[in-house]
Amino acid sequence: MDKTEKNGCTVYPITVSTPYDVGYVNMYLMEEKGNLTLIDAGMDSDECWNAFHLTLSQNGYSLSDLSQIWITHNHQDHIGLVNRITARREIPVYAHRESIPRLKRDPEFLSLRIRFFEKLYRSMGCGAAGDQHILKLQEAVRRNEQFKIHAEIIPLSDSEYLGNVQVIEVPGHAPDHIAFWDAQRQWLFAGDHLLKTISSNAFIEPDLEGNRKFTLVEYTRSLNRCLSLHADTVFPGHGELIDDPKDLIERRLTRIGQKAEKIREMIQSGGSTAYELAQSYYPTKYIHVFAPVMSEIIGLLDYLEMNDRIKKILKNGVWHYELQTS
């Protein structure tokens, strides 16, 4: 991608490969009035580190010119260079307040999160498949300790301003997800909230108290909020810049409704628990990408329930879904 300039502000994109199916990840250097900001921090890899320095040097900057780091959400492909940068240059790092226990790898929160998923998967009828995934989560807690952010993180809240840029809460893909809205230029730095060629997953996660968030419902609300901004350009966390976000957002919302209707038809045909529906909807995929599939199915069930299309009944500790008839 080429740099983008408007009204005295320049954005330099940095695009680096990832080991994930999404392919490449984007980070952005934004310069305005001598202030240089890094928006998201890519992967913790030498490739990403070298690409970051190359973009700096090609545009007449060095690490000493960097003023601050803004993080859209806590996922590993968006925070990777934070420790490398802040070990060499003490600059402020900003993220949503819900990011902090995740970025700091807080042991109490990580234990709470595992207990949350144990309860969730039991209540959704996942049985042994859920138990297997809990073992993977426990191993991930140990393995991912290396991603702990050491720098102090300055918490952000909705509608707060960083200079002329407004913080916009857009929960859905992650509970701590924020976007950065430059109303003067009609630019939205959206992280993984809106991607051009693929739909963003709305991952089921607990809040900081361990309560379940209706993430797909939140995601649709966040999409509608971004629709109301009338952005000219969206700078996404993956893929190309988005120059027609209105059309794309409307297509994403329509697709969610279509998927939800398919789930409703499956319930009408005899599907009952979230796990049974996951097996029917994704007969080969569900076991290989268990967490994203269960997040999607549970999210669609939440969406239908919130719209009074279905209801759920607890039987022997497991939620069973039925059509709403009244």
Stockholm file with secondary structure:
# STOCKHOLM 1.0

chainA/1-326         MDKTEKNGCTVYPITVSTPYDVGYVNMYLMEEKGNLTLIDAGMDSDECWNAFHLTLSQNGYSLSDLSQIWITHNHQDHIGLVNRITARREIPVYAHRESIPRLKRDPEFLSLRIRFFEKLYRSMGCGAAGDQHILKLQEAVRRNEQFKIHAEIIPLSDSEYLGNVQVIEVPGHAPDHIAFWDAQRQWLFAGDHLLKTISSNAFIEPDLEGNRKFTLVEYTRSLNRCLSLHADTVFPGHGELIDDPKDLIERRLTRIGQKAEKIREMIQSGGSTAYELAQSYYPTKYIHVFAPVMSEIIGLLDYLEMNDRIKKILKNGVWHYELQTS
#=GR chainA/1-326 SS CCCEEETTEEEEEEEEECSSTTCEEEEEEEEETTEEEEECCCCSSHHHHHHHHHHHHHTTCCGGGEEEEECSCCCGGGTTTHHHHHHHSCCCEEEEGGGHHHHTTCHHHHHHHHHHHHHHHHHTTCHHHHHHHHHHHHHHHHHGGGGCCCSCEEEECTTCEETTEEEEECCSSSTTCEEEEETTTTEEEEETSSCSSSCCCCCCCBCTTSCBCCHHHHHHHHHHHHHHHTCSEEEESSSSCBSCHHHHHHHHHHHHHHHHHHHHHHHHTTCCSHHHHHHHHSTTTTTTSHHHHHHHHHHHHHHHHHTTSEEEEEETTEEEEEECCC
#=GC SS_cons         CCCEEETTEEEEEEEEECSSTTCEEEEEEEEETTEEEEECCCCSSHHHHHHHHHHHHHTTCCGGGEEEEECSCCCGGGTTTHHHHHHHSCCCEEEEGGGHHHHTTCHHHHHHHHHHHHHHHHHTTCHHHHHHHHHHHHHHHHHGGGGCCCSCEEEECTTCEETTEEEEECCSSSTTCEEEEETTTTEEEEETSSCSSSCCCCCCCBCTTSCBCCHHHHHHHHHHHHHHHTCSEEEESSSSCBSCHHHHHHHHHHHHHHHHHHHHHHHHTTCCSHHHHHHHHSTTTTTTSHHHHHHHHHHHHHHHHHTTSEEEEEETTEEEEEECCC
//
